[in-house]
Amino acid sequence: MEFKVLGPLTVTEGDLSAHLPGGLRRRLLAALLVNLNSVVSADRLVHILWGDDAPPSASRNLHNQVWRVRAALDECSPGMGAALITQPPGYQLRVDPQVVDAVRFEQAVTGAVAESAERPDRAAAQLTKALELWRGAPYAEFAGQEFCRYEAMRLEELRLVAIEERFEAIIASGRHAELNGEIEAFAAEHPLRERPQDLLMMVLHRAGRQADAAAVYREFRRRLVEQMGLEPSAALRRRHEHILHTDPVPEPDRRRARVGNLRLELSDLVGRGDDIARALATLRHTRVLTMTGVGGVGKTRLALRVAAEASEAFPHGVWVCELGAVRDGWLVPDVLATTLGMQALPGATVTDGLVDFLRSRRALLVIDNCEHVLDAAAHLVDAVARDCPEVVVLATSREPLGVDGEHVLPVGLLEVPPPDAGRDVDRVAAVPSVALFVRRASAATATFTVGAHNIAEVAEICRRLDGLPLAIELAATRLRSMSVAEVAARLERRLDFLHSTRRVREERHGTLGTVVGWSYNLLAPVDRAGFDRLSVLAGSFTLDDATAIAVDDDIGAAEVVDVVADLVHKSMLVAETEHTPTRYTMLETLRIYGREQLERSGRLALLQRRHAAHCVAVAEASSAGLAGADEASWAARIAALLNDLRAAHSWALTTDPATAIRLSAALLRYTSAHGPAEMYRWADRAVAAATHEPPGPRLAAALAVAAAGAARRGDLADAEELVERGLRAVPERADPARRHLLWVLARVASFRGRLTDAATLYAKVAQLAEQVDDTHCVAYVTASGALQHAYQGAAERAVVLAGQAGKLAMVTRNPTAIAWAHYALGVALQDREPERALATLRQAREVGRAGGNTYIPGVALSVAAALMTRHGDVDQAARLTAEVVDYWSHESHWAQQWVALRTAVSVLARSGEYEAAATLHGALVASDGAIRPIGAEAELSDAVVGAVADRLGDEPFTAAVTRGATLSDDDAVVFARTALDRIGRAGPAAPAHGVVSWSPRGEVAARS
């Protein structure tokens, strides 16, 4: 199927067109295409369709229009209607972007522009073909409407750019005579658009028609002044001056020897294809391009490769001017003059002589390593750019030059393997940083090979070196004398350990430490002090984090903003500005250097304590925030601080155990609803280390986190022991600080099947929480109490309690509390009103996700899978159950994994996989960690197993159970996933004599 918007809106599949009569349906589809693969809210769509006069029934009418569009898409291409999905708070058209002609056009233009410098003929052909996609004005009938106006304008502007790029590519290929007046017509059609005039002047000048080219400029300037009160741009004015004073520049003679001093690179460039394409495309439209980045990222090598790719466009050569060895700024013009072989003119400055020398030439100057003579380099580049219209400057620096018209291309780190890549050799070896390591290691020692035996260590080296090319290359050379594992083990001393063995490498690149020191020594004293302090931060950070750490006697709060900005400007920090607040990252190599400076100055311990205090302060502030309406933003704040929280906790364990207790206690609410499994282990270590911690609420809270972690792992006895220890820390029975411990004890009672005890404990927790106005806690445990009644079959009572929990949750406006109330109601309704239960569970999952909760979406999916197993399609039940098993594996939540595996037994039985069902049942029965089913779930499980035994017969059933008993817990999970996947491939088993079936109420029976 193809969606065509470059003209009247059309949807086609081959020769068929979707039937979309009426303005509402077409407008709806256009709105979704404008926001392709993004959710458009129902309110926004209502406004688009009906404006301010929307009828009261607009929401219902919108649903009807969506249904009709789906039907039209299905009629044109069966199954395509499913691409229009309901996604709260609205709708989304989810398709491959390639099926939209506007997307293909934009990609074609981008690709053509990227290779136009090297292959202008091919670029011109691609642009010609791309322009053939146009059938008229974009989104024709909607182009003037508010929802579509700016996208239509953007596409129309892109069309004009594509036409101009096509002209320029044809000119660059020496075929401008083929245009046959097209440029003149286009320039006349757009009389106030500058680029067509520029192209026309260039063509006329190169054809020897200087007078006509100058006339084009004069006429354009007259129109611009009279109609808009503006002057032509400086670039066009320089073009005009160039035309008046110089003969036409001859086209490059591709047969002659290359002019310039560009050297041939002996080593290949890995992982920089996109950077090369972006740089070449930018050089087509700018006179000054500066590549910036941290030392060792490969700016010079990239610049030289780009210069080589672009060289044929510069008949007067590519000239590389190295400034790395220059120490005095006043020498910069002399170095460039020497590079060009220019003789000084009497009575003129060197810069004036350079400008005069270059004015009539079309050349590319590569000015390398400008950062330490930045002012002098900037003044020189500015003078050349202003007065030499055919000269292009490509500079490299650790910070931008800051001249007019400069385009900055940040050179990033190479991609590193994701932590979950494991030992997948093909996947890891394809990552650019690993590919670079492998190539350099193979060059360093002919015996090196990468494979399953060392791929994990290679990936670890690349990750720990942040994908910094120089560091990776230096590490690879170490393989001449040691193994990959030994190199990885020594990276903590990387600044001195990683050094070059090349005799011709520049001194400043001799060791990784000297590379960093070069940049560090160029910083102002206040920036060096800020850099050192910020190095104690273990992960990315915000300005607030930076202020908390860096403020001291010599740096005030207001100055921190300037220090951070300077460090970004000088490539010592990386700013991530895509989201608010902006986050800043320091490379691990730079961080190690900064901490070494702190250690030498004797300030490291002070800054580490300040860092831990900041982490505790943020964690304590989050406790209240996570209980309110702003839960998602607080959860995101803590998640973003995870690396620093981890580092602070590790430091505190050995230096200040009381701070470790305080941090684990402060993270109680986050850990229970959002936190990764490791946070429970932090609490374990904290309570083990804090042997002298006095009794009180903080110790009790930390013990509650540790106990919850034990319950999560399925170690219920350990959980009970930790709870008892916590209760001794707050011995007063009415102390509200006991509520979190009793909460864990209630969960343990529920896992053990003591449902009445669990309900009583949850009620006690609610009473304690009410004493301190902890409405969030009251709502949550009220819903938990409802679950205990639901597990016992008391559905009516469970529904009432879930309703009460929902009302309390709405008072807090907290997503987790609201989602948990929905979940409790869904469980209570699952066998009375299955469809309503599924809808309620879906709400629980969506609201929980919106709040950043990781537990509720999983348990809601678990119950939905069990419900579908009893009442729905077995294939869908198998897919849902497989998703649940994967979810709890990722979360390392064994208590819920056992529930999922019991559901898998039921799915396998219903699908006719009786032997697999019996085997998995055997694994569950034999496991010491498996939590047994409770209440109605236990009756259901027993019925399923009984029906499977009847179907298989005694001997085969016993044999399968015995085989299952040999499986470890992890093996049982793998077995279940494999069996569930098999169902999806084979399809549902046909009902037959003796097959297990489910009645509408979910009761299990064996047909006979």
Secondary structure in CASP SS format (residue, H / E / C, confidence):
PFRMAT SS
TARGET T0000
AUTHOR 0000-0000-0000
METHOD secondary structure of the structure
MODEL  1
M C 1.00
E E 1.00
F E 1.00
K E 1.00
V C 1.00
L C 1.00
G C 1.00
P C 1.00
L C 1.00
T E 1.00
V E 1.00
T E 1.00
E E 1.00
G C 1.00
D C 1.00
L E 1.00
S E 1.00
A C 1.00
H C 1.00
L C 1.00
P C 1.00
G C 1.00
G H 1.00
L H 1.00
R H 1.00
R H 1.00
R H 1.00
L H 1.00
L H 1.00
A H 1.00
A H 1.00
L H 1.00
L H 1.00
V H 1.00
N C 1.00
L C 1.00
N C 1.00
S C 1.00
V C 1.00
V E 1.00
S E 1.00
A H 1.00
D H 1.00
R H 1.00
L H 1.00
V H 1.00
H H 1.00
I H 1.00
L H 1.00
W H 1.00
G H 1.00
D H 1.00
D H 1.00
A C 1.00
P C 1.00
P C 1.00
S C 1.00
A H 1.00
S H 1.00
R H 1.00
N H 1.00
L H 1.00
H H 1.00
N H 1.00
Q H 1.00
V H 1.00
W H 1.00
R H 1.00
V H 1.00
R H 1.00
A H 1.00
A H 1.00
L H 1.00
D H 1.00
E H 1.00
C H 1.00
S C 1.00
P C 1.00
G C 1.00
M H 1.00
G H 1.00
A H 1.00
A H 1.00
L E 1.00
I E 1.00
T E 1.00
Q E 1.00
P C 1.00
P C 1.00
G E 1.00
Y E 1.00
Q E 1.00
L E 1.00
R C 1.00
V C 1.00
D C 1.00
P H 1.00
Q H 1.00
V H 1.00
V E 1.00
D H 1.00
A H 1.00
V H 1.00
R H 1.00
F H 1.00
E H 1.00
Q H 1.00
A H 1.00
V H 1.00
T H 1.00
G H 1.00
A H 1.00
V H 1.00
A H 1.00
E H 1.00
S C 1.00
A C 1.00
E C 1.00
R C 1.00
P H 1.00
D H 1.00
R H 1.00
A H 1.00
A H 1.00
A H 1.00
Q H 1.00
L H 1.00
T H 1.00
K H 1.00
A H 1.00
L H 1.00
E C 1.00
L C 1.00
W C 1.00
R C 1.00
G C 1.00
A C 1.00
P C 1.00
Y C 1.00
A H 1.00
E H 1.00
F H 1.00
A C 1.00
G C 1.00
Q C 1.00
E H 1.00
F H 1.00
C H 1.00
R H 1.00
Y H 1.00
E H 1.00
A H 1.00
M H 1.00
R H 1.00
L H 1.00
E H 1.00
E H 1.00
L H 1.00
R H 1.00
L H 1.00
V H 1.00
A H 1.00
I H 1.00
E H 1.00
E H 1.00
R H 1.00
F H 1.00
E H 1.00
A H 1.00
I H 1.00
I H 1.00
A H 1.00
S C 1.00
G C 1.00
R C 1.00
H H 1.00
A H 1.00
E H 1.00
L H 1.00
N C 1.00
G C 1.00
E H 1.00
I H 1.00
E H 1.00
A H 1.00
F H 1.00
A H 1.00
A H 1.00
E H 1.00
H C 1.00
P C 1.00
L C 1.00
R C 1.00
E H 1.00
R H 1.00
P H 1.00
Q H 1.00
D H 1.00
L H 1.00
L H 1.00
M H 1.00
M H 1.00
V H 1.00
L H 1.00
H H 1.00
R H 1.00
A C 1.00
G C 1.00
R C 1.00
Q H 1.00
A H 1.00
D H 1.00
A H 1.00
A H 1.00
A H 1.00
V H 1.00
Y H 1.00
R H 1.00
E H 1.00
F H 1.00
R H 1.00
R H 1.00
R H 1.00
L H 1.00
V H 1.00
E H 1.00
Q H 1.00
M H 1.00
G C 1.00
L C 1.00
E C 1.00
P C 1.00
S C 1.00
A H 1.00
A H 1.00
L H 1.00
R H 1.00
R H 1.00
R H 1.00
H H 1.00
E H 1.00
H H 1.00
I H 1.00
L H 1.00
H H 1.00
T C 1.00
D C 1.00
P C 1.00
V C 1.00
P C 1.00
E C 1.00
P C 1.00
D C 1.00
R C 1.00
R C 1.00
R C 1.00
A C 1.00
R C 1.00
V C 1.00
G E 1.00
N C 1.00
L C 1.00
R C 1.00
L C 1.00
E C 1.00
L C 1.00
S C 1.00
D C 1.00
L C 1.00
V C 1.00
G C 1.00
R C 1.00
G H 1.00
D H 1.00
D H 1.00
I H 1.00
A H 1.00
R H 1.00
A H 1.00
L H 1.00
A H 1.00
T H 1.00
L H 1.00
R C 1.00
H C 1.00
T C 1.00
R C 1.00
V E 1.00
L E 1.00
T E 1.00
M E 1.00
T E 1.00
G C 1.00
V C 1.00
G C 1.00
G C 1.00
V C 1.00
G C 1.00
K H 1.00
T H 1.00
R H 1.00
L H 1.00
A H 1.00
L H 1.00
R H 1.00
V H 1.00
A H 1.00
A H 1.00
E H 1.00
A H 1.00
S H 1.00
E H 1.00
A H 1.00
F C 1.00
P C 1.00
H C 1.00
G C 1.00
V E 1.00
W E 1.00
V E 1.00
C E 1.00
E E 1.00
L C 1.00
G C 1.00
A C 1.00
V C 1.00
R C 1.00
D C 1.00
G H 1.00
W H 1.00
L H 1.00
V H 1.00
P H 1.00
D H 1.00
V H 1.00
L H 1.00
A H 1.00
T H 1.00
T H 1.00
L H 1.00
G C 1.00
M C 1.00
Q C 1.00
A C 1.00
L C 1.00
P C 1.00
G C 1.00
A C 1.00
T C 1.00
V H 1.00
T H 1.00
D H 1.00
G H 1.00
L H 1.00
V H 1.00
D H 1.00
F H 1.00
L H 1.00
R C 1.00
S C 1.00
R C 1.00
R C 1.00
A C 1.00
L E 1.00
L E 1.00
V E 1.00
I E 1.00
D E 1.00
N C 1.00
C C 1.00
E H 1.00
H H 1.00
V H 1.00
L H 1.00
D H 1.00
A H 1.00
A H 1.00
A H 1.00
H H 1.00
L H 1.00
V H 1.00
D H 1.00
A H 1.00
V H 1.00
A H 1.00
R H 1.00
D H 1.00
C C 1.00
P C 1.00
E C 1.00
V C 1.00
V E 1.00
V E 1.00
L E 1.00
A E 1.00
T E 1.00
S E 1.00
R C 1.00
E C 1.00
P C 1.00
L C 1.00
G C 1.00
V C 1.00
D C 1.00
G C 1.00
E E 1.00
H E 1.00
V E 1.00
L E 1.00
P E 1.00
V C 1.00
G C 1.00
L C 1.00
L C 1.00
E C 1.00
V C 1.00
P C 1.00
P C 1.00
P H 1.00
D H 1.00
A H 1.00
G C 1.00
R C 1.00
D C 1.00
V H 1.00
D H 1.00
R H 1.00
V H 1.00
A H 1.00
A C 1.00
V C 1.00
P H 1.00
S H 1.00
V H 1.00
A H 1.00
L H 1.00
F H 1.00
V H 1.00
R H 1.00
R H 1.00
A H 1.00
S H 1.00
A H 1.00
A H 1.00
T C 1.00
A C 1.00
T C 1.00
F C 1.00
T C 1.00
V C 1.00
G C 1.00
A C 1.00
H C 1.00
N C 1.00
I H 1.00
A H 1.00
E H 1.00
V H 1.00
A H 1.00
E H 1.00
I H 1.00
C H 1.00
R H 1.00
R H 1.00
L C 1.00
D C 1.00
G C 1.00
L C 1.00
P H 1.00
L H 1.00
A H 1.00
I H 1.00
E H 1.00
L H 1.00
A H 1.00
A H 1.00
T H 1.00
R H 1.00
L H 1.00
R H 1.00
S C 1.00
M C 1.00
S C 1.00
V H 1.00
A H 1.00
E H 1.00
V H 1.00
A H 1.00
A H 1.00
R C 1.00
L H 1.00
E H 1.00
R H 1.00
R H 1.00
L H 1.00
D H 1.00
F H 1.00
L C 1.00
H E 1.00
S C 1.00
T C 1.00
R C 1.00
R C 1.00
V C 1.00
R C 1.00
E C 1.00
E H 1.00
R H 1.00
H H 1.00
G C 1.00
T E 1.00
L H 1.00
G H 1.00
T H 1.00
V H 1.00
V H 1.00
G H 1.00
W H 1.00
S H 1.00
Y H 1.00
N H 1.00
L C 1.00
L C 1.00
A C 1.00
P H 1.00
V H 1.00
D H 1.00
R H 1.00
A H 1.00
G H 1.00
F H 1.00
D H 1.00
R H 1.00
L H 1.00
S C 1.00
V C 1.00
L C 1.00
A C 1.00
G C 1.00
S C 1.00
F E 1.00
T C 1.00
L H 1.00
D H 1.00
D H 1.00
A H 1.00
T H 1.00
A H 1.00
I H 1.00
A H 1.00
V C 1.00
D E 1.00
D C 1.00
D C 1.00
I E 1.00
G C 1.00
A H 1.00
A H 1.00
E H 1.00
V H 1.00
V H 1.00
D H 1.00
V H 1.00
V H 1.00
A H 1.00
D H 1.00
L H 1.00
V H 1.00
H H 1.00
K C 1.00
S C 1.00
M C 1.00
L C 1.00
V E 1.00
A E 1.00
E E 1.00
T C 1.00
E C 1.00
H C 1.00
T C 1.00
P C 1.00
T C 1.00
R E 1.00
Y E 1.00
T E 1.00
M C 1.00
L C 1.00
E H 1.00
T H 1.00
L H 1.00
R H 1.00
I H 1.00
Y H 1.00
G H 1.00
R H 1.00
E H 1.00
Q H 1.00
L H 1.00
E H 1.00
R H 1.00
S H 1.00
G C 1.00
R C 1.00
L H 1.00
A H 1.00
L H 1.00
L H 1.00
Q H 1.00
R H 1.00
R H 1.00
H H 1.00
A H 1.00
A H 1.00
H H 1.00
C H 1.00
V H 1.00
A H 1.00
V H 1.00
A H 1.00
E H 1.00
A H 1.00
S H 1.00
S H 1.00
A H 1.00
G H 1.00
L C 1.00
A C 1.00
G C 1.00
A C 1.00
D C 1.00
E H 1.00
A H 1.00
S H 1.00
W H 1.00
A H 1.00
A H 1.00
R H 1.00
I H 1.00
A H 1.00
A H 1.00
L C 1.00
L H 1.00
N H 1.00
D H 1.00
L H 1.00
R H 1.00
A H 1.00
A H 1.00
H H 1.00
S H 1.00
W H 1.00
A H 1.00
L H 1.00
T H 1.00
T H 1.00
D C 1.00
P H 1.00
A H 1.00
T H 1.00
A H 1.00
I H 1.00
R H 1.00
L H 1.00
S H 1.00
A H 1.00
A H 1.00
L C 1.00
L H 1.00
R H 1.00
Y H 1.00
T H 1.00
S H 1.00
A H 1.00
H C 1.00
G C 1.00
P C 1.00
A C 1.00
E H 1.00
M H 1.00
Y H 1.00
R H 1.00
W H 1.00
A H 1.00
D H 1.00
R H 1.00
A H 1.00
V H 1.00
A H 1.00
A H 1.00
A C 1.00
T C 1.00
H C 1.00
E C 1.00
P C 1.00
P C 1.00
G C 1.00
P H 1.00
R H 1.00
L H 1.00
A H 1.00
A H 1.00
A H 1.00
L H 1.00
A H 1.00
V H 1.00
A H 1.00
A H 1.00
A H 1.00
G H 1.00
A H 1.00
A H 1.00
R H 1.00
R H 1.00
G C 1.00
D C 1.00
L H 1.00
A H 1.00
D H 1.00
A H 1.00
E H 1.00
E H 1.00
L H 1.00
V H 1.00
E H 1.00
R H 1.00
G H 1.00
L H 1.00
R H 1.00
A H 1.00
V C 1.00
P C 1.00
E C 1.00
R C 1.00
A C 1.00
D C 1.00
P H 1.00
A H 1.00
R H 1.00
R H 1.00
H H 1.00
L H 1.00
L H 1.00
W H 1.00
V H 1.00
L H 1.00
A H 1.00
R H 1.00
V H 1.00
A H 1.00
S H 1.00
F H 1.00
R C 1.00
G C 1.00
R C 1.00
L H 1.00
T H 1.00
D H 1.00
A H 1.00
A H 1.00
T H 1.00
L H 1.00
Y H 1.00
A H 1.00
K H 1.00
V H 1.00
A H 1.00
Q H 1.00
L H 1.00
A H 1.00
E H 1.00
Q H 1.00
V C 1.00
D C 1.00
D C 1.00
T H 1.00
H H 1.00
C H 1.00
V H 1.00
A H 1.00
Y H 1.00
V H 1.00
T H 1.00
A H 1.00
S H 1.00
G H 1.00
A H 1.00
L H 1.00
Q H 1.00
H H 1.00
A H 1.00
Y H 1.00
Q C 1.00
G C 1.00
A C 1.00
A H 1.00
E H 1.00
R H 1.00
A H 1.00
V H 1.00
V H 1.00
L H 1.00
A H 1.00
G H 1.00
Q H 1.00
A H 1.00
G H 1.00
K H 1.00
L H 1.00
A H 1.00
M H 1.00
V H 1.00
T H 1.00
R C 1.00
N C 1.00
P H 1.00
T H 1.00
A H 1.00
I H 1.00
A H 1.00
W H 1.00
A H 1.00
H H 1.00
Y H 1.00
A H 1.00
L H 1.00
G H 1.00
V H 1.00
A H 1.00
L H 1.00
Q C 1.00
D C 1.00
R C 1.00
E C 1.00
P H 1.00
E H 1.00
R H 1.00
A H 1.00
L H 1.00
A H 1.00
T H 1.00
L H 1.00
R H 1.00
Q H 1.00
A H 1.00
R H 1.00
E H 1.00
V H 1.00
G H 1.00
R H 1.00
A H 1.00
G C 1.00
G C 1.00
N C 1.00
T C 1.00
Y C 1.00
I H 1.00
P H 1.00
G H 1.00
V H 1.00
A H 1.00
L H 1.00
S H 1.00
V H 1.00
A H 1.00
A H 1.00
A H 1.00
L H 1.00
M H 1.00
T H 1.00
R H 1.00
H H 1.00
G C 1.00
D C 1.00
V H 1.00
D H 1.00
Q H 1.00
A H 1.00
A H 1.00
R H 1.00
L H 1.00
T H 1.00
A H 1.00
E H 1.00
V H 1.00
V H 1.00
D H 1.00
Y H 1.00
W H 1.00
S H 1.00
H H 1.00
E H 1.00
S C 1.00
H C 1.00
W H 1.00
A H 1.00
Q H 1.00
Q H 1.00
W H 1.00
V H 1.00
A H 1.00
L H 1.00
R H 1.00
T H 1.00
A H 1.00
V H 1.00
S H 1.00
V H 1.00
L H 1.00
A H 1.00
R H 1.00
S C 1.00
G C 1.00
E C 1.00
Y H 1.00
E H 1.00
A H 1.00
A H 1.00
A H 1.00
T H 1.00
L H 1.00
H H 1.00
G H 1.00
A H 1.00
L H 1.00
V H 1.00
A H 1.00
S C 1.00
D C 1.00
G C 1.00
A C 1.00
I C 1.00
R C 1.00
P C 1.00
I C 1.00
G H 1.00
A H 1.00
E H 1.00
A H 1.00
E H 1.00
L H 1.00
S H 1.00
D H 1.00
A H 1.00
V H 1.00
V H 1.00
G H 1.00
A H 1.00
V H 1.00
A H 1.00
D H 1.00
R H 1.00
L H 1.00
G C 1.00
D H 1.00
E H 1.00
P H 1.00
F H 1.00
T H 1.00
A H 1.00
A H 1.00
V H 1.00
T H 1.00
R H 1.00
G H 1.00
A H 1.00
T C 1.00
L C 1.00
S C 1.00
D H 1.00
D H 1.00
D H 1.00
A H 1.00
V H 1.00
V H 1.00
F H 1.00
A H 1.00
R H 1.00
T H 1.00
A H 1.00
L H 1.00
D H 1.00
R H 1.00
I H 1.00
G H 1.00
R H 1.00
A H 1.00
G C 1.00
P C 1.00
A C 1.00
A C 1.00
P C 1.00
A C 1.00
H C 1.00
G C 1.00
V C 1.00
V E 1.00
S E 1.00
W E 1.00
S C 1.00
P C 1.00
R C 1.00
G C 1.00
E C 1.00
V E 1.00
A E 1.00
A E 1.00
R C 1.00
S C 1.00
END
